[in-house]
Amino acid sequence: MSLIPSFFGNNRRGSNSFFDPFSLDVWDPLREFSFLSRDNSAIVNARVDWRETPEAHVFKADLPGLKKEEVKVEIEEDSVLKISGERHVEKEDKNDTWHRVERSSGQFTRKFRLPENVKMDQVKAAMENGVLTVTVPKAETKKADVKSIQISG
C-alpha cells in the first residue's frame, strides 16, 4: 500500500488531482488508508474516468462484481450526474470458515457537475464486464458569425 495519497499526482496525466472543479466529492484524507477509513469500503470510492470527446462527455466507472440492477445513474438539478449503487454482503453459512475477507460491500455515490453544453435528455448508460459507461452528448455550439468590416481611409 502506498503511503503517498493520490492527490500527489497518482493519475494518468500526472496533473494535480487534489482539486477538480467539476467533482462534488468531498476530499477525505483517510480514504487512501483503508485501515483508518470510517467506512472501510473500497467500493465507496469507485474509480471513475471522465473523458471529453468532440461529441460527448464519457464517464467510465469500475464496478467489479455489480449487476446493472444494483447501479443507478441519475441527473440531479439538471446539471449533476449521479452514479450510485450498492454491493450486498454474501450470505454466510454457519459451516463455513472464513480465512480472509477483503472484498467490500456497502453503498457508493459519485457526483459530477456537468458543463452547460450537454444534452441532458440524451444521456445513455451501459454496463459490461463490471465497467459502467455513461455517455452525455454535447450540444452543438453555435459558431460566431464573422462579419467583415470595410476599412475606410
SULQUICOR-V263157 format. One record per residue. N is the residue number from 1. RES is the residue in three letters. PSI is psi in degrees with one decimal (none if undefined). OMEGA is omega in whole degrees, -180 to 180 (none if undefined). D_LAST is the distance of its C-alpha to the last C-alpha in whole Angstrom. Layout:
# SULQUICOR-V263157
N;RES;PSI;OMEGA;D_LAST
N;RES;PSI;OMEGA;D_LAST
This chain:
# SULQUICOR-V263157
1;MET;134.5;179;72
2;SER;136.9;176;69
3;LEU;-2.9;179;70
4;ILE;117.2;-179;66
5;PRO;155.5;-174;64
6;SER;-17.6;-179;61
7;PHE;-1.4;176;59
8;PHE;25.8;173;59
9;GLY;25.2;180;57
10;ASN;58.1;175;59
11;ASN;174.2;-171;57
12;ARG;-39.6;-176;55
13;ARG;-13.9;179;52
14;GLY;4.0;180;54
15;SER;165.5;-178;51
16;ASN;117.8;-179;53
17;SER;13.7;-179;54
18;PHE;-40.8;-180;55
19;PHE;120.5;176;53
20;ASP;112.4;-175;51
21;PRO;-18.3;-179;49
22;PHE;-16.8;-178;50
23;SER;139.5;178;54
24;LEU;11.0;179;56
25;ASP;145.5;175;59
26;VAL;130.3;-179;60
27;TRP;129.6;178;61
28;ASP;109.1;-177;65
29;PRO;-18.4;-180;66
30;LEU;-3.4;-175;69
31;ARG;-38.5;-177;68
32;GLU;-16.5;-177;68
33;PHE;89.8;-172;72
34;SER;-29.6;-179;73
35;PHE;-14.0;177;77
36;LEU;-13.8;-174;75
37;SER;146.6;-178;73
38;ARG;-37.5;-176;74
39;ASP;-14.5;176;74
40;ASN;41.9;-178;75
41;SER;116.6;-178;73
42;ALA;-32.0;-178;71
43;ILE;-19.9;177;70
44;VAL;-32.6;-179;68
45;ASN;50.2;-179;66
46;ALA;130.1;-178;65
47;ARG;131.7;-178;62
48;VAL;131.3;172;59
49;ASP;139.0;177;56
50;TRP;115.5;-178;53
51;ARG;137.6;177;50
52;GLU;127.0;175;47
53;THR;173.2;177;46
54;PRO;-24.5;-176;43
55;GLU;-24.9;-171;45
56;ALA;168.1;167;47
57;HIS;128.1;-176;49
58;VAL;123.7;179;52
59;PHE;133.5;176;55
60;LYS;122.9;-179;58
61;ALA;130.2;176;61
62;ASP;114.4;-180;65
63;LEU;63.9;-175;67
64;PRO;137.2;176;70
65;GLY;-3.8;180;74
66;LEU;145.5;173;72
67;LYS;158.3;-179;72
68;LYS;-26.2;178;69
69;GLU;-18.5;-179;71
70;GLU;4.1;-177;71
71;VAL;140.9;176;68
72;LYS;139.0;172;65
73;VAL;121.9;-176;62
74;GLU;156.5;172;60
75;ILE;122.3;179;57
76;GLU;143.9;174;57
77;GLU;27.7;179;55
78;ASP;11.5;-180;52
79;SER;3.3;-177;51
80;VAL;121.4;174;54
81;LEU;126.3;-180;55
82;LYS;124.0;176;59
83;ILE;122.4;-178;62
84;SER;167.8;179;65
85;GLY;-171.6;-178;69
86;GLU;136.0;172;72
87;ARG;125.8;-177;75
88;HIS;153.4;178;78
89;VAL;139.1;177;81
90;GLU;148.7;177;83
91;LYS;138.2;178;87
92;GLU;134.3;175;89
93;ASP;135.5;-177;93
94;LYS;-20.2;-180;96
95;ASN;-9.8;-179;97
96;ASP;145.9;172;94
97;THR;116.5;-179;94
98;TRP;128.4;178;90
99;HIS;-26.6;-179;89
100;ARG;139.1;175;86
101;VAL;104.3;-179;83
102;GLU;-24.3;180;79
103;ARG;135.0;-175;78
104;SER;162.4;174;76
105;SER;165.3;179;76
106;GLY;-174.6;-177;74
107;GLN;155.2;173;71
108;PHE;153.6;175;68
109;THR;131.9;173;64
110;ARG;136.6;180;61
111;LYS;142.4;180;58
112;PHE;126.1;176;54
113;ARG;122.4;-177;51
114;LEU;150.2;176;49
115;PRO;169.4;-176;45
116;GLU;-20.5;-173;43
117;ASN;38.5;-180;42
118;VAL;156.8;178;46
119;LYS;92.0;-176;48
120;MET;-27.5;-177;51
121;ASP;-1.7;-179;53
122;GLN;22.5;180;53
123;VAL;136.3;179;54
124;LYS;146.8;179;57
125;ALA;142.1;177;60
126;ALA;148.8;179;62
127;MET;128.4;180;65
128;GLU;128.6;178;66
129;ASN;41.3;177;69
130;GLY;10.2;178;68
131;VAL;119.2;177;65
132;LEU;128.4;177;63
133;THR;120.8;177;59
134;VAL;125.0;-179;57
135;THR;123.2;179;54
136;VAL;103.1;-178;51
137;PRO;147.7;178;48
138;LYS;144.6;175;45
139;ALA;147.7;178;43
140;GLU;132.3;178;40
141;THR;135.6;179;37
142;LYS;130.0;175;34
143;LYS;137.2;-179;31
144;ALA;134.2;175;27
145;ASP;134.7;179;25
146;VAL;126.2;-180;22
147;LYS;122.3;179;19
148;SER;139.4;180;16
149;ILE;128.4;177;13
150;GLN;135.1;177;10
151;ILE;120.3;179;7
152;SER;161.4;176;4
153;GLY;none;none;0
